[in-house]
Amino acid sequence: MTTKISVRQICFIMIAYTVVSKLLSYPTTASFYCDRDLIFPALIDFAVQGLIVWGVAFLCSRTDKTFFELLKDRIGNIGARIVFGFFTAFFLLAALLPIFEHELYVHTIFYDTVPSLLVFLPVFIFAIYAGSKRFENIGRCADICMPIFVITMFVIFVMSCVEAQWDNLLPVLKTPAETVFKTALGTIFRFVEPAWMLMFMGHFKYKKGDAAKITVSYAVGAAIVMFFLATFYAIYGGLTLSRTFAISRTSLFFSAIQTIGRIDLIMLYILETVMLFALVLNIQLAVYTAEKCTGWSNRAGLSLILNGLLAALLIAFDHYYHSIYDLYHTWLWIAFIVFTVIIPAFAWTFKRRTR
């Protein structure tokens, strides 16, 4: 096996990448629809996706095969290539909206006097390089990102919690259940982790108890996200729905900032590193699935093509973020249900070799 990733690194991904991929616009969206009950749609999505993550992780205890090999045994080589072609499109979709969000975030928070495209397009140089790398690189990046994530999030939570008014969260469960479930459904495109786990199949050495470790790691990431959502609303109350880029707003009222300036920006700069690696993971997996689909082993060429496509979409629709978001929220959640819930669940019906 030439493309390996360790269980430890998968656990780091399930914690750190799960959290940072939901710190920008997701809290504002959840509060817009559910107000102070914003943690409950997240709880529903995390419960469903956590069950799927466990299912895929446990499946790895029953077979050494990759997902592509399982597909090939079930529907043949051509069928497996077609499915992986659809997965390539899916991972590009999973990367596209976060790219638009990060462009707006970086421009608004860090470089508001420089044209946004001029600031953000160089990111694709890194994405082209990272996209050409294999699973070993994904694992090493997770090892680097985990300590950065722990330190920065701890500091941000310390600066945020001292200003939180927790009674803003009361009373709970006043939002109609129908609205909570619709919000959970409409924002499920934020939850890509089961598809990540599906691609990791067969690329790590499974040991007894690893499914539990991976699932608990995902639960830890879910708990951090929901605590962040609660903290964000506890600080802003009814104003939460008008506060964009939540991670940059939670520590604004820390008392030391009044005397020594925006020290929280240092943490945000550092945390952006982890956010970038989480974003690039979708591109790396798009390149991996495209390689399996086409049989073309030139990953650098595939990475250049796919990143060029994403860059072209960013340039062409640079001023249409809200329309793109509405498309995801209204229709594209269906695709995410298919690729993160239905297909991973059906993986259990494929032929597998007993370990």
PyMOL commands that set and color helices and strands:
alter all, ss='L'
color gray80, all
select helices_A, chain A and resi 7-20+26-37+39-59+67-109+116-120+123-131+135-161+166-169+177-186+188-190+193-200+210-242+246-248+257-260+264-294+299-316+321-349
alter helices_A, ss='H'
color red, helices_A
deselect
rebuild
show_as cartoon
